[in-house]
Amino acid sequence: METQHTLIFSQDFSKDNIFLVELEESLLELVENNERAPYFVGCPNRNEENLSCAGANEAYFCTERKTFKVFFRESSNCIIPVQASQSNNCSKVSLLQDCVVPVVTLLHGHLELLTTGPRIDVLRYLIGNHRSSNNLVTLNIQQILDNVQISRLQLIDELRRMHIVPVEDGLKILTDTEIDRALDDIISTGTLQNWEMPLRLPPAKEILKYCGDQYSVAVRHCLDFFCIPRSDNYLTLDEYSVCRFKAMGLLQSFNEDGLSVEWSTFETKWQNRVPDFFQPRMEMLSGLAIFEEAGPKMLIHALFESHLPEDIDNRVKLLFQKKSNWTLEEIEPYLLPVVSDVMKIEHILRKHCRILKTIHSLGGVLWNRLVGSFAETKSPPFFVICGNNVIEHRDKTLKTARKIKEIVEQLQIPCIFKSSFDKANRTSHLSFRGVGLDAGLEILKAVKEDTDLPVLTDVHETVVAV
């Protein structure tokens, strides 16, 4: 017996405009359980005030907790969009209801859902366009949900990371100075009150009695952002988030002057900024800074992910201008906020750069190093010319060319195949100079057709000494 599904439409829909579609089962369940979940088609048109998504070729479906990308998959099954019957006056329409409805069209396929990341780039653009001079955002949560491909919980989490908090007038963007002052107040109060820092801070309502009279909003945000709730309602101050925030302030001071600094100097200043019970570590700086070896010294440069272009192509181009070599682990934090599907990152990188595989002795791991783009010069910075010294046999030449093709594809190095021969098929006990002009050209033609490598040769005249 078939399972009967019912689509429930909100009162905002006009019955004259309702279309029923046979949907993939997981999509049906989401629609039934999320009557008002926003459904977006396409990427926003940033030239329009309302960030309209209509008319493009991407679709997103946002529930309370997740963001999905919707795909149409062709198959032998038919999707039949139909108009709602005029005789149907209820707001619930069964897919298997026995009623006469006109068929609009037949579509061979079905809709599928793929869990994807939220459109953080759209969110940032929207916030930036609606930010007032006093750091208020002239939008509420629901207005943002109506314009950004993001679930409600994902939005709340992302606003927290952007230090945007709800206030009476809507939303407020906290400054780094406000956050730093509130955080220092919490830490100093904990020391004076002999709290079990950093593992066991009192509940938030107790902490607010001691600090935050002038900036309680910032203190509440710090308790939410820098602390981890415990099962006994107490809080634990998070080492990673505190150290990372303090590093951002220090990096900004260097970045304003466009300076690089030795890692040892930066590490000392960083340690002086964080509480004594925390230990800053280099891995805490992913997405904030890049490192460069300068002889025996290690230099650190500020490079904030949030300061990079939102356009993915321009972002990758700028990253490789800042640094020529990246590991996948290094570059991922700079790409994830603007790439909704994490599986696409390597595909995007291959468009702009090549992968050089080098083996390190750390546990026998094979590390991929991403090497700068060729796009700037319109041609590779170097190439390899290799091949048989002399064309002697067709099979041997083709075997060599195929092996060269395999190696240069692995290394992603441009290559030209080169091999030489005499015009005449001339042999002696001292020298063998090839198969002759016609046969040699035919073999090189076969190499080109078989491997698609560029071919180069030089032809020796028969007057050359034996």
C-alpha positions as CSV (number, residue, x, y, z in Angstrom):
1,M,0.0,0.0,0.0
2,E,1.4,3.4,-1.0
3,T,2.1,6.0,1.7
4,Q,-0.1,9.0,1.3
5,H,1.7,12.4,1.7
6,T,-0.1,15.7,2.2
7,L,1.3,19.1,1.3
8,I,0.1,21.8,3.7
9,F,0.1,25.3,2.3
10,S,0.0,28.4,4.4
11,Q,-2.8,31.0,4.0
12,D,-0.3,33.3,2.3
13,F,-0.7,31.2,-0.9
14,S,-3.4,31.9,-3.4
15,K,-5.2,28.7,-4.4
16,D,-5.2,29.8,-8.0
17,N,-1.4,29.7,-8.0
18,I,-0.8,26.4,-6.3
19,F,1.0,23.7,-8.1
20,L,1.4,20.1,-6.9
21,V,4.6,18.3,-7.7
22,E,5.6,14.7,-7.0
23,L,8.6,15.2,-4.7
24,E,11.5,13.0,-3.5
25,E,10.4,11.7,-0.1
26,S,12.9,13.5,2.1
27,L,11.9,16.8,0.5
28,L,8.2,16.1,1.2
29,E,8.9,15.5,4.9
30,L,10.7,18.8,5.1
31,V,7.9,20.7,3.4
32,E,5.3,19.2,5.6
33,N,7.3,20.0,8.8
34,N,8.3,23.5,7.8
35,E,5.4,25.3,6.4
36,R,7.1,28.7,6.4
37,A,10.6,27.6,5.5
38,P,12.1,30.0,2.9
39,Y,12.7,28.5,-0.5
40,F,15.3,30.3,-2.6
41,V,15.9,30.1,-6.3
42,G,19.3,31.3,-7.6
43,C,22.0,33.6,-6.3
44,P,21.1,37.1,-5.2
45,N,21.1,40.0,-7.7
46,R,23.3,42.4,-5.8
47,N,22.2,45.3,-8.0
48,E,18.7,45.1,-6.4
49,E,17.8,46.4,-3.0
50,N,15.8,43.3,-2.1
51,L,18.4,40.8,-3.1
52,S,16.0,39.0,-5.4
53,C,16.9,35.4,-6.1
54,A,14.4,34.8,-8.9
55,G,15.5,33.7,-12.4
56,A,18.8,32.0,-11.7
57,N,19.6,28.3,-11.9
58,E,20.2,27.4,-8.2
59,A,17.7,26.4,-5.6
60,Y,18.0,26.3,-1.8
61,F,15.7,25.0,0.9
62,C,16.2,26.2,4.5
63,T,14.7,24.5,7.5
64,E,15.1,25.3,11.2
65,R,18.5,23.6,11.5
66,K,19.9,22.9,8.0
67,T,20.4,24.4,4.5
68,F,19.8,22.2,1.5
69,K,20.5,22.6,-2.2
70,V,17.7,21.3,-4.4
71,F,18.5,19.4,-7.6
72,F,16.4,18.1,-10.4
73,R,17.4,14.6,-11.4
74,E,16.3,13.1,-14.6
75,S,14.7,9.6,-14.4
76,S,12.1,7.5,-16.1
77,N,9.5,8.6,-13.5
78,C,7.2,11.5,-14.3
79,I,6.7,14.6,-12.2
80,I,3.3,16.0,-13.0
81,P,2.7,19.7,-11.9
82,V,-1.0,20.4,-11.8
83,Q,-3.2,23.3,-11.0
84,A,-5.3,23.1,-7.8
85,S,-8.9,22.3,-8.6
86,Q,-11.3,25.2,-8.3
87,S,-13.7,22.9,-6.4
88,N,-11.1,22.3,-3.7
89,N,-11.7,24.9,-1.0
90,C,-9.5,23.4,1.7
91,S,-5.8,24.3,2.4
92,K,-4.7,20.7,2.4
93,V,-4.3,18.9,-0.9
94,S,-3.4,15.2,-1.0
95,L,-1.1,13.9,-3.7
96,L,-3.2,10.8,-4.1
97,Q,-6.5,12.6,-3.8
98,D,-9.0,11.5,-6.4
99,C,-9.9,14.8,-8.1
100,V,-10.0,16.1,-11.7
101,V,-7.2,18.5,-12.4
102,P,-5.7,19.7,-15.6
103,V,-2.1,18.6,-16.3
104,V,0.2,21.5,-17.1
105,T,3.3,19.6,-18.2
106,L,5.2,16.3,-17.8
107,L,8.8,16.4,-16.3
108,H,10.8,13.3,-16.4
109,G,12.8,13.2,-13.1
110,H,12.5,14.0,-9.4
111,L,13.8,16.5,-6.9
112,E,16.6,15.7,-4.5
113,L,18.1,17.4,-1.5
114,L,21.8,17.8,-0.7
115,T,22.9,19.2,2.7
116,T,25.1,22.3,2.0
117,G,26.6,25.2,3.8
118,P,24.7,28.5,4.3
119,R,25.4,31.4,2.0
120,I,27.6,33.4,4.4
121,D,28.7,35.7,1.5
122,V,25.0,36.8,1.0
123,L,24.6,37.3,4.8
124,R,27.7,39.5,4.9
125,Y,26.6,41.6,2.0
126,L,23.1,42.1,3.4
127,I,24.5,43.1,6.9
128,G,26.9,45.5,5.2
129,N,24.1,47.2,3.2
130,H,21.9,47.7,6.3
131,R,24.5,48.8,8.8
132,S,23.9,52.3,10.3
133,S,26.5,54.7,11.6
134,N,25.9,53.7,15.2
135,N,26.6,50.0,14.4
136,L,22.9,49.0,14.4
137,V,21.6,46.6,11.7
138,T,18.2,47.8,10.3
139,L,16.9,44.3,9.9
140,N,15.5,41.7,12.2
141,I,16.1,38.0,12.3
142,Q,13.0,37.1,10.2
143,Q,13.9,39.7,7.5
144,I,17.4,38.2,7.2
145,L,15.9,34.7,6.9
146,D,13.7,35.9,4.1
147,N,16.7,37.1,2.1
148,V,19.5,34.7,2.9
149,Q,19.9,31.0,2.1
150,I,20.5,29.9,5.7
151,S,18.6,28.1,8.4
152,R,17.5,29.8,11.6
153,L,20.0,28.1,13.9
154,Q,22.8,28.5,11.4
155,L,21.9,32.2,11.2
156,I,22.0,32.6,15.0
157,D,25.4,30.9,15.2
158,E,26.8,33.0,12.3
159,L,25.6,36.3,13.8
160,R,27.3,35.2,17.1
161,R,30.6,34.7,15.2
162,M,30.2,38.1,13.6
163,H,29.6,39.6,17.1
164,I,26.1,40.8,16.2
165,V,23.7,40.7,19.1
166,P,19.9,41.4,19.5
167,V,19.0,44.7,21.2
168,E,15.7,46.6,21.6
169,D,16.1,48.4,18.2
170,G,17.0,45.2,16.3
171,L,20.5,44.0,16.0
172,K,23.8,45.6,17.1
173,I,27.3,45.0,15.9
174,L,29.7,45.0,18.8
175,T,33.1,46.6,18.3
176,D,36.4,44.8,19.1
177,T,37.0,47.4,21.8
178,E,33.7,46.6,23.5
179,I,34.3,42.9,23.4
180,D,37.9,43.1,24.6
181,R,36.9,45.3,27.6
182,A,34.0,43.0,28.6
183,L,36.2,39.9,28.3
184,D,39.0,41.5,30.4
185,D,36.4,42.5,33.0
186,I,35.1,38.9,33.2
187,I,38.7,37.5,33.6
188,S,39.8,40.1,36.2
189,T,36.6,39.7,38.2
190,G,37.1,35.9,38.2
191,T,40.6,36.4,39.6
192,L,39.4,38.7,42.3
193,Q,36.5,36.5,43.3
194,N,38.7,33.4,43.3
195,W,36.6,31.6,40.7
196,E,38.0,28.3,39.5
197,M,39.4,29.9,36.3
198,P,39.1,28.8,33.6
199,L,37.3,25.5,34.2
200,R,34.4,26.5,36.5
201,L,32.9,30.0,36.2
202,P,29.6,30.7,37.9
203,P,26.4,30.8,35.9
204,A,25.9,33.8,33.7
205,K,23.4,35.5,36.0
206,E,25.9,35.4,38.9
207,I,28.7,36.8,36.7
208,L,26.5,39.7,35.6
209,K,26.1,40.8,39.2
210,Y,29.8,41.6,39.4
211,C,30.6,43.0,36.0
212,G,28.9,44.7,33.0
213,D,27.0,47.5,34.6
214,Q,27.8,49.8,31.7
215,Y,28.0,47.2,28.9
216,S,25.9,44.2,30.0
217,V,25.1,43.4,26.3
218,A,28.8,42.9,25.6
219,V,29.3,40.8,28.7
220,R,26.4,38.6,27.9
221,H,27.8,38.1,24.4
222,C,31.2,37.3,25.8
223,L,29.7,34.7,28.1
224,D,27.9,33.2,25.1
225,F,30.8,33.4,22.7
226,F,33.9,32.6,24.9
227,C,32.4,30.1,27.4
228,I,31.2,26.5,27.1
229,P,28.2,25.5,29.2
230,R,28.7,22.7,31.7
231,S,26.1,20.1,32.8
232,D,26.0,21.8,36.3
233,N,25.0,25.2,34.8
234,Y,28.6,26.5,35.4
235,L,30.7,27.7,32.5
236,T,34.2,26.9,31.2
237,L,36.2,29.7,29.5
238,D,37.3,28.4,26.1
239,E,41.0,28.6,25.4
240,Y,40.8,28.5,21.6
241,S,38.3,31.3,21.2
242,V,39.9,33.6,23.8
243,C,43.4,33.2,22.4
244,R,42.2,33.6,18.8
245,F,40.3,36.9,19.6
246,K,43.4,38.3,21.4
247,A,45.5,37.4,18.4
248,M,43.1,39.2,16.1
249,G,43.6,42.5,18.0
250,L,47.4,42.1,17.9
251,L,47.4,41.2,14.2
252,Q,45.3,44.3,13.4
253,S,47.9,46.5,15.0
254,F,50.6,45.1,12.7
255,N,48.2,45.0,9.7
256,E,47.5,48.8,9.9
257,D,51.1,49.5,9.2
258,G,51.4,46.8,6.6
259,L,54.2,45.1,8.6
260,S,55.4,41.6,9.0
261,V,56.8,40.4,12.3
262,E,59.0,37.6,13.5
263,W,57.0,34.7,14.9
264,S,59.0,34.7,18.2
265,T,58.2,38.4,18.8
266,F,54.5,37.9,18.0
267,E,54.3,34.9,20.2
268,T,55.7,36.8,23.2
269,K,53.3,39.7,22.7
270,W,50.4,37.3,22.2
271,Q,51.2,35.4,25.4
272,N,51.3,38.7,27.3
273,R,47.7,39.5,26.1
274,V,46.1,36.2,27.1
275,P,45.5,35.0,30.7
276,D,48.3,33.1,32.3
277,F,46.3,29.9,32.4
278,F,46.1,29.8,28.6
279,Q,48.8,28.8,26.1
280,P,48.6,30.3,22.6
281,R,49.4,28.0,19.7
282,M,50.1,28.6,16.0
283,E,47.2,26.4,14.8
284,M,44.8,28.9,16.5
285,L,45.6,31.4,13.7
286,S,44.0,29.6,10.8
287,G,42.1,32.1,8.6
288,L,43.8,35.0,10.4
289,A,47.5,34.9,9.3
290,I,50.0,33.4,7.0
291,F,53.6,32.3,7.7
292,E,56.7,32.8,5.6
293,E,60.2,31.3,6.1
294,A,62.9,34.0,5.8
295,G,66.2,32.2,6.3
296,P,66.3,30.9,9.8
297,K,63.4,33.1,10.8
298,M,59.7,32.6,10.6
299,L,57.6,35.7,9.7
300,I,53.9,36.1,10.3
301,H,51.6,38.3,8.2
302,A,48.0,39.3,9.0
303,L,45.5,38.0,6.5
304,F,41.9,38.0,7.7
305,E,39.4,35.9,5.8
306,S,36.7,38.5,6.4
307,H,38.7,41.1,4.5
308,L,39.0,39.1,1.3
309,P,36.8,39.5,-1.8
310,E,33.5,37.6,-1.6
311,D,33.9,36.5,-5.3
312,I,35.6,33.1,-5.2
313,D,37.8,33.7,-8.3
314,N,39.1,37.0,-7.0
315,R,39.6,35.5,-3.6
316,V,41.7,32.6,-4.9
317,K,43.7,35.0,-7.1
318,L,44.5,37.3,-4.1
319,L,45.4,34.4,-1.9
320,F,48.1,33.2,-4.3
321,Q,49.4,36.8,-4.7
322,K,49.9,36.8,-0.9
323,K,51.5,33.4,-0.8
324,S,52.6,31.1,-3.7
325,N,52.4,27.8,-1.9
326,W,49.5,26.5,0.2
327,T,48.5,23.2,1.7
328,L,44.8,22.3,1.5
329,E,44.6,22.6,5.3
330,E,46.0,26.2,5.2
331,I,43.7,27.5,2.4
332,E,40.4,25.8,3.5
333,P,39.6,28.4,6.2
334,Y,39.9,31.2,3.6
335,L,37.5,29.4,1.2
336,L,34.8,27.7,3.3
337,P,32.8,30.9,4.1
338,V,32.2,31.6,0.3
339,V,32.0,27.9,-0.9
340,S,28.7,26.4,0.3
341,D,29.8,22.9,-0.7
342,V,33.1,21.8,1.0
343,M,33.5,19.1,-1.7
344,K,33.9,21.9,-4.3
345,I,37.0,23.4,-2.8
346,E,39.6,21.1,-4.5
347,H,37.7,21.5,-7.8
348,I,37.9,25.3,-7.5
349,L,41.6,25.1,-6.7
350,R,42.4,23.0,-9.7
351,K,40.9,25.7,-11.8
352,H,43.5,28.2,-10.6
353,C,46.6,26.2,-9.7
354,R,48.4,22.8,-9.9
355,I,49.1,20.3,-7.2
356,L,52.7,19.3,-6.4
357,K,52.8,16.2,-4.3
358,T,55.7,16.0,-1.9
359,I,56.3,13.3,0.7
360,H,57.2,14.4,4.2
361,S,58.6,12.1,6.9
362,L,55.8,12.9,9.3
363,G,54.2,9.5,9.6
364,G,54.6,8.8,5.9
365,V,51.9,11.3,5.0
366,L,51.6,12.5,1.4
367,W,51.0,16.2,1.6
368,N,49.5,18.2,-1.3
369,R,51.1,21.6,-1.9
370,L,49.0,24.0,-4.0
371,V,51.3,26.0,-6.3
372,G,50.4,29.5,-7.7
373,S,48.1,30.1,-10.6
374,F,49.3,30.5,-14.2
375,A,46.5,32.9,-15.0
376,E,48.7,36.0,-14.4
377,T,51.2,35.4,-17.2
378,K,48.7,33.5,-19.5
379,S,51.4,30.8,-19.8
380,P,53.2,28.4,-17.4
381,P,56.4,29.8,-15.8
382,F,58.4,26.8,-17.0
383,F,58.0,23.6,-19.1
384,V,59.9,20.4,-19.7
385,I,61.3,19.1,-23.0
386,C,62.0,15.4,-23.0
387,G,61.7,12.2,-25.1
388,N,63.9,9.7,-26.9
389,N,67.2,11.0,-28.1
390,V,66.6,9.3,-31.5
391,I,63.5,7.7,-33.0
392,E,64.5,4.1,-33.5
393,H,61.3,2.1,-33.2
394,R,57.6,3.1,-33.3
395,D,56.6,1.0,-30.3
396,K,59.5,2.1,-28.1
397,T,58.8,5.8,-28.9
398,L,55.1,5.5,-28.1
399,K,55.9,3.6,-24.8
400,T,58.3,6.4,-23.8
401,A,55.8,9.1,-24.7
402,R,53.0,7.5,-22.7
403,K,55.2,7.2,-19.7
404,I,56.2,10.8,-19.9
405,K,52.6,11.8,-20.3
406,E,51.7,9.8,-17.1
407,I,54.5,11.5,-15.1
408,V,53.8,15.1,-16.2
409,E,50.1,14.7,-15.5
410,Q,50.9,13.6,-11.9
411,L,53.3,16.6,-11.4
412,Q,51.0,18.9,-13.5
413,I,54.1,20.2,-15.3
414,P,53.8,21.4,-19.0
415,C,55.8,19.1,-21.3
416,I,56.9,19.0,-24.9
417,F,57.9,15.6,-26.4
418,K,61.2,15.8,-28.5
419,S,63.0,13.2,-30.5
420,S,65.3,13.5,-33.5
421,F,66.1,11.5,-36.7
422,D,67.9,11.7,-40.1
423,K,66.2,12.4,-43.4
424,A,67.5,9.1,-44.7
425,N,67.4,5.8,-43.0
426,R,71.1,5.6,-42.5
427,T,72.9,3.0,-40.4
428,S,76.4,1.9,-39.8
429,H,78.5,0.1,-37.3
430,L,79.2,3.5,-35.6
431,S,75.8,5.1,-35.6
432,F,72.1,4.6,-35.9
433,R,70.3,7.8,-36.8
434,G,66.7,6.8,-37.0
435,V,64.0,5.5,-39.3
436,G,64.1,8.2,-42.0
437,L,62.0,11.3,-42.7
438,D,58.6,9.8,-43.7
439,A,58.6,7.1,-41.0
440,G,59.9,9.5,-38.4
441,L,57.1,12.1,-39.1
442,E,54.5,9.3,-39.0
443,I,55.7,8.2,-35.6
444,L,55.7,11.7,-34.2
445,K,52.2,12.1,-35.6
446,A,51.2,8.9,-33.7
447,V,52.7,10.3,-30.5
448,K,50.7,13.5,-30.9
449,E,47.4,11.6,-31.5
450,D,48.0,9.1,-28.8
451,T,49.2,11.4,-25.9
452,D,48.1,14.9,-27.1
453,L,51.5,16.2,-26.1
454,P,53.1,19.0,-28.1
455,V,55.8,17.5,-30.4
456,L,59.2,19.0,-31.3
457,T,61.9,17.5,-33.5
458,D,65.1,18.3,-35.4
459,V,65.9,16.5,-38.6
460,H,69.6,15.8,-39.4
461,E,70.8,16.1,-43.0
462,T,72.6,13.0,-44.4
463,V,75.7,15.0,-45.0
464,V,76.4,14.9,-41.3
465,A,79.4,12.7,-40.6
466,V,78.7,9.1,-39.7
